[in-house]
Structure formats: structure tokens, C-alpha cells
């Protein structure tokens, strides 16, 4: 077999198989059977679902486990810049993104086992995850759900060490339903009989009730945020409390008050999965955690250098109203700490509630520049997105690109600046496709 690069192998599959999701477990089950059922040969799995926060919880759980000396595999999706980001293979001293030759060989092997039968590329890539994680020894694996839960390709995991359901809100309504209790029921589909369940902080009582009722019906030990564990900020520190006691911790390295609850859910999940967590481990997790593209400060680079002198640039791939509220709250905290005028550069796809997302920034953002999302066929045209921002009560205009927006902002502010106002705070947001393109153009991809 002549191997291409991993990207070329995957691009070949994308040309052969339909894009998107086709929610069913039949095809992935058939394929995994041909591969020797690698999903049944994994180390203890923490399986993570939710509308918002599942990536952050995954990152915190990884940081906690690695801080305790564990070797941890991590599966996340989607990626930002490179396909390799989806597969972090555990190693002594910390996991590493899979090497290109290893990923390319696994993709080719899984594709060959599929014999060209009908399947989605996401299902093939999920099977690749199971193959990689089963063939490389580790102490634990953290597996993030792709879409929904019940029919997500990762849901062939039949006995997770712990199941975690993070905050649920409206998202992917075309696939999952238009009420939070319907979406919660889909997410609850990853709960397995008798396996521990952690329910993260929930905005909606209806969602929490569905999750707890499902766990109790299936005889699962269930740990609920706000009842069995909780966390809060106090005197510039994070307090985490459960029935085992209280940890006084540094605030999470990830920006935003919402990350306190995400971190708490991760610590509870690691404990529920049977791994002890002491104060030293929890402290290290808060200080070491990394999750690119989520309220991340953009480092200096060719793109960032186009911004006005002294500008503070944040990027975030949250894309639904719940994420918008969390991001707006985090930036309001930054504003209290260091006042700056806020400008937004946004690009979104058409499966999201764009107006609902923008509404969170009413009264905060001085102006919004909307840009096309070139990497997705589902990108909302920039003029339509500007209209959605206007409908949310914001000042907005379409521009051609992030680079164009940064230059325009620089020229506008430089011409009118009299020294009375600090440099701007810029949020680039709305779609992970856009954030990935920004990181690539800036020369700062995830490592």
C-alpha cells in the first residue's frame, strides 16, 4: 500500500463519501467489526457530551490526569487547522498529537476495511480513533462526542468509566430537536446502564431533569453540579467542593467565569471514573490546562500584526446563544479589569442562531465586522450576517476578510485617535472554521 500524507488520505475519502452527519450506529458498528472491534480494547474511557463546554471539560480532565502521572489519549472534534488535532496519543510527560505517518497508515487501513461501502468520513475518522487508542497503551482515554450523543459514532463505547454531560442549550436543532429537553434526551443517549454519570452545570432545569432521570432509570451513580459538587470564585481563587471536602485552587488558566464550572465537572468526572484527585493534582490542572480557539489570546503573527498598535485580540469558536452569553460575560470581566472599546469580527455558518449569538453583546460591542467563512459550504454570506447583527441591536458592516477588518479598524482608529482612549479589545468569533483559518494565517496552529 502506497501511503499519502494523512491530509491527502482524508481528502481522498472526502471526495468519495458524503460530507456531514448521518446519525446512525449501523455503519460504524459494521466497520469496527471488520477491524476486530478496537472500541472494546480501550483503557478506561471518560465520554463527554454537551452543547457547550465539552471541549473545555476534556482539556481540564486531561490536565488533571496528566498531572497525576497518567498516560492519556484524547479525542476531540472538529479540528482547527490540522486533522491531527483530533487525536492526541498519551505519552510519559504529556500526550502528543499523532504523527503524520501513524495517522495516514491508520486512515488507509480503516478505509480499506470499509471496502468502499456507504459511510460518512466522520465515521471513518471515529473508527481511526478507536484503532489508534487501542493500539497504543494508556491509562485512560477521554472521548468527546461529535454531534448529539445517542447516534453519534463515538457511542459504540458500551461501558465508559464515566459519562459527562456538559451544559445543554439549543444547537443543531435540525438534527437534535428544537426544545432543550429533546436535545438533552439525545445527549443522554451516551449514558450506559450502571456506569457513573456526571451532570455539569445546566442553565435549564428541564435539561437537568432529563439527564438525572435517565441516569437513575439506568441504575447509574449520578453526580450533579450544584447538588453533589460545585465550584465558585472567592477572593481571586477557585473553590471546589464535593462530599470529600474543599479544594482552594488557583483560577483556571482558561479565560471566563464559565470555566470554573467546566473545571469542576472535569474534576468530578475524573473522580467518578475511579482516578484519585488530590489538591496538588487539581492545582496543576488549573494551571496547565490548554484549549486552543476558546477565548484564546491571539499571539503575535502576520495576521495579529495588522491590528491597531497595542490592540488586545481574543479568538473564540463558540457559536450558539449560550456560548455568546459566556463569552460576553468573560469580556465584561476583562472590561472591568482593563477598560477598552470592544470590536467584533465574526463569521458564522447557517446552522446557528446568529441573531441570538449577537444579542449577548448588545450594549458592549462598539461595532461588528462580518466576514465570509471560506472553509465551509455552510458559511453565511457576510452581508446577511451583518443584517443578523443589526437585528440584534449592534452596529455592523460586511467586509471581505479578517485581515481586511483588522486593517480597516487600524486605519479608522489611527485617523481618529487623540490619545484619550486605550487601544481596542478585538474579538474574532463565530465559527471554528473561521478560528482555524485565523490560526493558520497567523502561523500559530495548535500544538
C-alpha positions in Angstrom: 0.0 0.0 0.0 1.4 3.4 -1.0 0.7 5.9 1.7 -0.1 9.5 1.1 0.1 12.1 3.8 -2.7 11.9 6.4 -4.3 15.0 4.9 -4.2 13.6 1.4 -5.7 10.3 2.6 -8.5 12.1 4.3 -9.1 14.4 1.4 -9.4 11.4 -0.9 -12.1 10.0 1.4 -13.9 13.3 1.4 -14.1 13.1 -2.4 -15.6 9.6 -2.2 -18.1 9.8 0.7 -20.8 12.3 1.7 -20.0 15.2 3.8 -21.8 15.9 7.1 -23.5 13.7 9.5 -25.9 10.7 9.0 -26.9 9.8 12.5 -26.8 6.0 12.9 -24.6 3.4 14.6 -25.1 0.6 12.0 -22.2 1.6 9.6 -19.6 2.3 12.3 -20.6 -1.0 14.1 -20.1 -2.9 10.9 -16.7 -1.3 10.2 -15.4 -1.8 13.7 -16.4 -5.4 13.5 -14.2 -5.8 10.4 -11.3 -4.1 12.4 -11.6 -6.5 15.3 -13.8 -4.3 17.5 -11.0 -2.0 18.7 -13.5 0.1 20.7 -13.7 -2.8 23.2 -9.9 -2.7 23.8 -9.5 0.8 25.2 -8.3 1.9 28.5 -10.9 3.4 30.9 -12.9 6.0 28.9 -14.4 9.3 30.0 -17.1 10.0 27.5 -18.0 13.7 27.2 -21.2 15.3 25.6 -22.9 18.6 25.8 -23.8 21.7 23.8 -21.1 24.0 25.3 -18.1 23.3 27.4 -17.4 19.7 26.4 -14.0 20.6 24.9 -13.0 22.6 27.9 -14.0 19.8 30.3 -12.0 17.4 28.1 -9.0 19.7 28.4 -9.3 20.0 32.2 -9.7 16.3 32.6 -6.7 15.6 30.5 -4.7 18.2 32.6 -5.8 16.6 35.8 -4.9 13.0 34.7 -1.6 14.0 33.3 -0.7 16.0 36.4 -1.2 12.8 38.4 1.3 11.0 36.0 -1.3 9.2 33.9 -0.9 8.5 30.2 -4.0 9.8 28.5 -5.4 9.6 25.0 -7.7 12.4 23.9 -10.2 12.6 21.0 -11.8 15.9 20.1 -13.6 17.3 17.1 -13.7 19.3 15.0 -10.1 20.3 14.4 -9.0 23.9 13.9 -6.1 23.7 11.5 -4.9 20.1 11.1 -6.7 16.8 11.2 -4.1 15.5 13.6 -5.6 17.7 16.4 -8.4 15.2 16.8 -6.0 12.5 18.0 -3.7 13.2 21.0 -1.8 10.0 21.9 -0.8 9.6 25.5 2.9 9.6 26.4 5.1 9.9 29.5 5.2 13.6 30.4 2.2 14.5 28.4 0.4 13.5 25.2 1.3 14.5 21.7 -0.7 15.0 18.5 -0.5 11.9 16.4 2.4 11.7 14.0 1.5 12.1 10.3 2.8 8.7 9.2 0.9 6.9 12.0 -2.4 8.7 11.2 -2.0 8.2 7.5 -1.5 4.5 7.9 -4.5 4.2 10.3 -6.8 6.1 7.9 -5.7 4.0 4.9 -6.2 0.8 6.9 -9.7 1.7 8.1 -10.7 2.9 4.7 -9.6 -0.4 3.1 -11.6 -2.3 5.7 -14.7 -0.3 4.8 -14.5 -1.8 1.2 -15.9 1.4 -0.3 -19.3 0.9 1.3 -21.6 3.8 2.2 -20.3 5.6 5.3 -19.5 9.2 6.3 -16.0 10.4 6.7 -16.7 11.3 10.3 -17.5 7.6 11.0 -14.2 6.6 9.3 -12.3 9.1 11.4 -14.0 7.9 14.6 -13.0 4.3 13.7 -9.5 5.6 13.3 -9.6 7.0 16.8 -10.6 3.6 18.2 -7.8 1.9 16.2 -5.2 4.3 17.4 -6.3 4.3 21.0 -6.5 0.5 21.2 -3.0 0.0 19.7 -1.2 2.5 21.9 -1.1 1.7 25.7 -2.5 4.3 28.0 -4.1 4.6 31.5 -7.2 6.5 30.3 -8.9 7.9 27.2 -11.1 11.0 27.0 -13.5 10.9 24.1 -15.6 13.9 23.0 -18.9 13.3 21.3 -19.1 14.8 17.8 -22.8 15.7 17.5 -25.6 14.8 19.8 -25.0 11.6 21.6 -27.4 8.8 21.0 -26.5 8.2 17.4 -23.0 9.8 17.4 -20.3 7.5 16.0 -18.5 7.5 19.4 -21.5 6.0 21.1 -20.4 2.4 20.4 -18.4 2.7 23.7 -20.5 0.3 25.8 -19.0 0.6 29.3 -17.4 4.0 29.9 -15.6 4.6 33.2 -17.6 7.8 33.4 -20.1 9.7 31.3 -20.1 13.5 31.4 -22.9 15.8 30.1 -21.9 19.4 30.0 -24.3 22.4 29.6 -27.1 21.9 27.2 -28.8 24.6 25.1 -30.3 25.0 21.6 -27.9 23.9 18.9 -28.1 21.7 15.8 -31.9 21.8 16.0 -32.3 20.2 12.6 -30.7 17.1 14.0 -31.5 17.1 17.7 -34.8 18.9 18.2 -36.0 22.4 18.9 -36.5 22.1 22.7 -33.8 21.7 25.3 -35.4 18.6 26.7 -35.3 16.9 23.3 -31.7 17.9 22.9 -31.0 16.6 26.5 -32.6 13.3 25.6 -30.2 12.9 22.6 -27.2 13.8 24.7 -28.4 11.4 27.4 -28.1 8.6 24.8 -24.5 8.1 25.8 -25.4 7.1 29.4 -24.9 3.4 29.9 -26.6 1.2 32.4 -24.7 1.1 35.7 -21.9 3.4 34.6 -21.1 6.6 36.6 -22.7 9.9 35.3 -21.6 13.4 36.0 -24.1 16.2 35.1 -22.3 19.5 34.6 -23.9 22.9 35.4 -27.2 23.3 33.5 -28.9 26.5 32.7 -32.2 24.8 32.0 -34.0 22.7 34.7 -35.7 20.7 32.0 -32.4 19.5 30.6 -31.1 18.6 34.1 -34.2 16.6 34.9 -33.9 14.6 31.7 -30.3 13.8 32.4 -30.8 12.8 36.0 -34.0 10.8 35.3 -32.2 8.9 32.5 -29.2 8.1 34.8 -31.4 7.0 37.6 -33.6 4.8 35.3 -30.4 3.0 34.1 -29.1 2.5 37.7 -26.2 4.8 37.3 -24.4 6.5 40.2 -25.1 10.2 39.3 -23.2 13.3 40.5 -24.9 16.6 39.8 -23.4 20.1 39.7 -25.0 22.2 42.4 -26.1 19.2 44.4 -23.2 16.8 44.8 -20.3 19.2 43.8 -19.9 22.8 43.0 -17.3 25.5 42.4 -17.2 29.3 42.8 -14.8 32.2 42.7 -13.7 33.7 46.0 -11.0 36.2 46.7 -9.4 35.6 43.3 -9.3 31.9 43.8 -11.5 28.9 42.8 -13.2 26.9 45.5 -14.2 23.3 44.5 -16.3 21.3 46.9 -17.8 17.9 47.0 -18.6 15.2 49.6 -14.9 14.6 50.1 -14.1 18.1 51.1 -13.0 21.5 49.8 -10.1 22.4 47.5 -8.7 26.0 47.4 -7.4 26.3 43.9 -6.0 29.0 41.5 -8.4 30.3 39.0 -8.4 28.2 35.7 -5.9 29.3 33.1 -8.7 29.3 30.6 -10.4 32.7 30.5 -14.0 33.3 31.5 -16.1 32.7 34.7 -17.9 29.8 32.9 -14.6 27.8 33.0 -14.9 27.4 36.8 -18.0 25.2 36.3 -16.3 23.4 33.4 -13.3 22.7 35.5 -15.4 21.4 38.4 -17.2 19.0 36.1 -13.9 17.7 34.8 -12.6 17.1 38.4 -15.8 15.3 39.3 -15.6 13.2 36.1 -12.0 12.1 36.8 -13.1 11.1 40.3 -16.2 9.3 39.1 -14.0 7.4 36.6 -12.0 6.0 39.6 -8.9 8.1 39.4 -8.0 9.9 42.7 -7.6 13.7 42.6 -5.6 15.4 45.4 -5.0 19.1 45.9 -1.7 19.1 44.1 -3.3 17.4 41.0 -6.2 19.8 41.0 -3.9 22.8 41.3 -1.8 21.6 38.4 -4.8 21.0 36.2 -6.0 24.6 36.7 -2.5 26.0 35.8 -1.6 23.7 32.9 -4.9 23.4 31.0 -4.8 24.3 27.3 -7.7 24.5 24.9 -6.9 26.4 21.7 -9.5 28.6 20.0 -11.7 29.2 23.0 -11.2 32.6 24.5 -7.6 32.4 23.5 -5.4 35.5 23.2 -4.0 35.6 19.7 -0.2 35.6 19.7 1.8 38.0 17.6 2.0 36.9 14.0 1.4 38.1 10.4 -2.4 38.5 11.0 -2.3 39.9 14.5 0.3 42.4 13.4 -2.3 44.0 11.1 -4.4 45.2 14.2 -4.1 48.7 15.7 -1.0 49.2 17.8 -1.5 47.9 21.3 -4.7 46.0 20.5 -5.8 43.0 22.6 -7.0 40.2 20.3 -9.2 37.3 21.5 -10.4 34.4 19.4 -13.3 32.1 20.2 -15.1 29.4 18.2 -18.3 29.3 20.4 -21.2 29.7 18.0 -24.6 29.5 19.7 -26.5 31.8 22.0 -25.3 30.0 25.2 -21.7 30.4 24.1 -22.3 34.0 23.2 -23.5 34.7 26.7 -20.5 33.0 28.3 -18.1 34.9 26.0 -19.8 38.3 26.6 -19.6 37.7 30.4 -15.9 36.9 30.2 -15.2 40.0 28.2 -17.3 42.1 30.6 -15.0 40.8 33.3 -12.0 41.9 31.2 -13.6 45.3 30.7 -14.0 45.7 34.5 -10.3 44.9 34.9 -9.0 46.9 32.0 -11.5 49.1 30.1 -11.1 49.1 26.2 -13.5 49.6 23.4 -14.8 46.2 22.1 -14.9 45.4 18.4 -16.1 42.1 17.0 -15.0 40.3 13.8 -17.5 37.5 13.1 -18.1 34.7 10.6 -20.7 32.1 11.1 -22.4 29.1 9.5 -26.0 28.7 8.7 -26.9 26.0 11.2 -26.5 28.5 14.1 -28.8 31.2 15.6 -26.7 34.1 14.6 -29.0 36.8 15.9 -29.2 35.0 19.3 -25.5 34.9 19.5 -25.0 38.6 18.7 -27.7 39.6 21.2 -25.4 38.7 24.0 -23.1 41.7 23.0 -25.8 44.4 22.9 -24.5 47.4 24.7 -21.0 46.1 24.8 -19.7 46.0 21.3 -18.9 49.3 19.5 -19.0 47.8 16.0 -19.2 44.4 14.3 -17.3 43.5 11.1 -18.8 40.4 9.4 -16.7 38.2 7.2 -17.3 35.1 5.0 -16.4 31.6 6.2 -14.4 30.4 3.3 -13.7 26.9 4.7 -17.3 25.9 4.9 -20.0 25.4 2.3 -22.5 26.4 5.0 -21.0 29.8 5.6 -23.4 32.7 6.0 -22.7 35.5 3.4 -21.2 38.4 5.1 -23.9 40.8 4.2 -26.6 38.5 5.6 -24.6 38.1 8.8 -24.3 41.9 9.1 -28.1 42.1 8.9 -28.4 39.5 11.7 -26.1 41.6 13.9 -28.1 44.7 13.1 -31.3 42.8 14.1 -29.6 42.1 17.5 -29.1 45.8 18.1 -25.5 46.1 17.1 -23.7 48.4 14.6 -22.4 46.2 11.8 -20.9 46.1 8.3 -19.7 43.3 6.0 -16.0 43.2 4.9 -14.1 40.7 2.8 -11.8 39.0 5.4 -10.4 39.1 8.9 -7.3 40.8 7.5 -9.4 43.4 5.8 -11.3 44.0 9.1 -8.1 44.5 11.1 -6.7 46.9 8.6 -9.9 48.9 8.4 -10.1 49.0 12.2 -6.5 50.2 12.4 -7.0 52.9 9.7 -10.2 54.1 11.3 -8.9 54.2 14.9 -5.5 55.7 13.9 -7.1 58.5 12.0 -9.4 59.5 14.8 -7.3 58.7 17.9 -6.5 61.6 20.2 -4.8 59.7 23.0 -7.9 59.8 25.2 -8.9 56.2 24.6 -7.0 53.0 25.1 -6.2 50.6 22.2 -9.2 48.3 21.3 -10.1 44.9 22.5 -10.9 42.7 19.4 -13.0 39.5 19.5 -12.7 37.3 16.4 -15.5 34.8 16.7 -18.5 32.8 15.5 -17.2 29.6 13.8 -14.4 27.1 14.5 -13.8 27.1 10.7 -13.0 30.8 10.9 -10.9 30.4 14.0 -8.9 27.6 12.3 -8.3 29.9 9.3 -7.2 32.7 11.6 -4.7 30.5 13.5 -3.3 29.1 10.2 -3.0 32.6 8.6 -1.3 33.8 11.8 1.2 30.9 11.8 0.1 29.8 15.3 -1.7 26.5 14.9 -2.5 24.2 17.9 0.4 22.0 19.0 
